[in-house]
């Protein structure tokens, strides 16, 4: 059961624990979204997207993740 420690969820790993989970650009965008005043509008979607995208770096598509995160940010702006 998750208890808030590093490794429980990529969102908290990036935002709370300051860990590098994806690429530097992806992690920076996640941090930016986490500080956005309208985060509540996309918070669940953001967390689910990050959780679903977890995979070893060699097989995941960080470019696709970055596009989806940018789309979330565009919806907030």
Backbone as JSON, one array per atom type, in Angstrom:
{
  "sequence": "XXXXXXXXXXXXXXXXXXXXXXXXXXXXXXXXXXXXXXXXXXXXXXXXXXXXXXXXXXXXXXXXXXXXXXXXXXXXX",
  "N": [[0.84, -1.17, 0.0], [0.57, 2.23, -0.86], [2.48, 4.76, 0.79], [3.38, 7.32, 0.68], [6.09, 7.51, 0.34], [9.2, 7.79, -1.52], [9.0, 6.41, -4.78], [6.43, 5.48, -4.7], [4.56, 6.8, -6.38], [4.78, 8.41, -9.53], [4.08, 11.16, -9.67], [4.24, 12.22, -7.0], [6.86, 11.55, -6.57], [8.19, 13.29, -8.32], [7.15, 15.89, -7.68], [6.9, 16.16, -4.83], [9.14, 14.82, -3.7], [11.21, 15.63, -5.32], [12.53, 14.09, -7.2], [14.13, 12.78, -10.17], [12.28, 11.51, -12.66], [11.23, 11.15, -15.26], [12.19, 12.63, -18.31], [14.26, 15.59, -18.06], [12.86, 17.78, -19.06], [10.17, 16.87, -19.07], [9.78, 16.36, -16.31], [10.12, 18.98, -15.33], [7.93, 20.26, -16.48], [5.84, 18.9, -15.24], [6.24, 19.77, -12.61], [5.71, 22.48, -13.0], [2.99, 22.37, -13.74], [1.97, 21.39, -11.35], [2.16, 23.58, -9.71], [0.36, 25.29, -10.78], [-2.38, 27.56, -10.58], [-4.87, 26.58, -11.3], [-4.77, 23.86, -11.0], [-6.46, 21.94, -9.87], [-8.35, 21.45, -11.84], [-7.22, 19.61, -13.58], [-5.87, 17.77, -12.07], [-6.37, 15.02, -11.3], [-6.37, 13.79, -13.82], [-3.74, 14.36, -14.62], [-2.22, 12.95, -12.68], [-3.09, 10.31, -13.22], [-2.22, 10.02, -15.86], [0.59, 10.19, -15.57], [1.04, 7.94, -13.93], [0.16, 5.86, -15.58], [2.03, 5.99, -17.56], [4.37, 5.06, -16.6], [7.23, 3.26, -17.13], [10.13, 1.4, -18.07], [12.82, 3.52, -19.1], [13.83, 2.87, -21.61], [11.69, 1.86, -23.07], [9.49, 3.53, -22.91], [7.58, 6.35, -24.15], [8.64, 9.3, -24.03], [8.39, 11.62, -25.5], [5.75, 11.57, -26.43], [4.45, 11.7, -23.97], [5.27, 14.23, -23.14], [3.96, 15.81, -25.07], [1.29, 15.34, -24.33], [1.26, 16.4, -21.75], [1.78, 19.07, -22.33], [-0.57, 19.65, -23.68], [-2.37, 19.46, -21.56], [-1.49, 21.67, -20.04], [-2.08, 23.72, -21.84], [-4.85, 23.64, -21.79], [-5.28, 24.74, -19.31], [-4.38, 27.34, -19.46]],
  "CA": [[0.0, 0.0, 0.0], [1.37, 3.46, -0.9], [2.54, 5.48, 2.06], [3.97, 8.64, 0.46], [7.54, 7.43, 0.22], [9.68, 7.74, -2.91], [8.71, 5.17, -5.5], [5.0, 5.15, -4.66], [3.85, 7.35, -7.52], [5.67, 9.35, -10.21], [3.73, 12.55, -9.36], [4.85, 12.61, -5.73], [8.31, 11.43, -6.73], [8.66, 14.5, -8.98], [6.72, 17.14, -7.03], [7.15, 16.17, -3.39], [10.48, 14.34, -3.35], [12.21, 16.26, -6.19], [13.29, 13.07, -7.94], [14.05, 12.76, -11.62], [11.55, 10.29, -13.02], [11.19, 11.09, -16.71], [13.25, 13.52, -18.78], [14.31, 16.86, -17.34], [11.78, 18.63, -19.58], [8.9, 16.34, -18.58], [9.71, 16.61, -14.87], [9.93, 20.42, -15.13], [6.55, 20.59, -16.83], [5.0, 18.37, -14.16], [6.36, 20.71, -11.48], [4.99, 23.7, -13.38], [1.56, 22.09, -13.63], [1.64, 21.21, -9.94], [2.07, 24.92, -9.1], [-0.64, 26.09, -11.5], [-3.53, 27.86, -9.72], [-6.05, 25.79, -11.69], [-4.38, 22.44, -11.0], [-7.61, 21.07, -9.54], [-9.06, 21.12, -13.07], [-6.58, 18.49, -14.29], [-5.02, 17.01, -11.14], [-6.58, 13.57, -11.41], [-5.9, 13.38, -15.14], [-2.28, 14.43, -14.59], [-1.72, 11.82, -11.89], [-3.35, 9.06, -13.94], [-1.33, 10.0, -17.02], [1.95, 9.85, -15.12], [1.07, 6.57, -13.44], [0.0, 4.96, -16.72], [3.19, 6.13, -18.43], [5.56, 4.47, -15.98], [7.85, 2.14, -17.84], [11.57, 1.66, -18.2], [13.13, 4.59, -20.06], [14.1, 2.32, -22.94], [10.48, 1.48, -23.8], [8.41, 4.52, -22.84], [7.61, 7.4, -25.16], [8.64, 10.57, -23.31], [7.92, 12.68, -26.41], [4.29, 11.54, -26.39], [4.07, 12.19, -22.65], [5.47, 15.68, -23.16], [2.85, 16.39, -25.85], [0.05, 15.27, -23.53], [1.4, 17.36, -20.65], [1.62, 20.4, -22.93], [-1.99, 19.81, -23.95], [-2.99, 19.77, -20.26], [-1.14, 23.05, -19.7], [-2.83, 24.61, -22.74], [-6.23, 23.7, -21.28], [-5.32, 25.56, -18.1], [-4.03, 28.72, -19.78]],
  "C": [[0.89, 1.25, 0.0], [1.34, 4.19, 0.43], [3.25, 6.83, 1.92], [5.48, 8.65, 0.33], [7.95, 7.43, -1.25], [9.42, 6.37, -3.53], [7.25, 4.79, -5.5], [4.26, 5.6, -5.91], [4.74, 8.38, -8.2], [5.35, 10.82, -9.91], [4.4, 13.0, -8.06], [6.37, 12.49, -5.79], [8.88, 12.73, -7.32], [8.39, 15.74, -8.13], [7.13, 17.21, -5.56], [8.61, 15.85, -3.05], [11.58, 14.92, -4.24], [13.05, 15.28, -6.98], [13.16, 13.27, -9.44], [13.44, 11.43, -12.03], [11.54, 10.09, -14.53], [12.36, 11.92, -17.23], [13.2, 14.81, -17.98], [13.16, 17.77, -17.76], [10.41, 18.18, -19.08], [8.75, 16.65, -17.09], [9.47, 18.09, -14.58], [8.5, 20.84, -15.44], [5.58, 20.07, -15.78], [5.05, 19.31, -12.95], [5.62, 22.01, -11.76], [3.49, 23.49, -13.24], [1.13, 21.97, -12.18], [1.49, 22.55, -9.22], [0.97, 25.77, -9.72], [-1.86, 26.32, -10.6], [-4.79, 27.07, -10.08], [-5.74, 24.3, -11.75], [-5.56, 21.53, -10.73], [-8.38, 20.64, -10.78], [-8.49, 19.89, -13.78], [-5.79, 17.56, -13.38], [-5.17, 15.5, -11.3], [-6.06, 13.06, -12.76], [-4.38, 13.36, -15.21], [-1.7, 13.23, -13.85], [-1.91, 10.49, -12.61], [-2.44, 8.92, -15.16], [0.08, 9.59, -16.62], [2.04, 8.41, -14.66], [1.02, 5.58, -14.6], [1.23, 4.95, -17.62], [4.44, 5.52, -17.83], [6.01, 3.25, -16.78], [9.35, 2.41, -17.85], [11.83, 2.67, -19.31], [13.34, 4.06, -21.48], [12.83, 2.02, -23.74], [9.37, 2.53, -23.74], [8.62, 5.61, -23.88], [7.5, 8.75, -24.46], [8.17, 11.72, -24.2], [6.39, 12.73, -26.42], [3.78, 12.05, -25.04], [4.2, 13.7, -22.6], [4.35, 16.37, -23.94], [1.57, 16.41, -25.04], [0.1, 16.24, -22.36], [1.23, 18.79, -21.17], [0.15, 20.68, -23.24], [-2.75, 20.13, -22.64], [-2.73, 21.22, -19.88], [-1.93, 24.02, -20.57], [-4.29, 24.73, -22.3], [-6.35, 24.6, -20.07], [-5.07, 27.03, -18.39], [-5.11, 29.44, -20.56]]
}
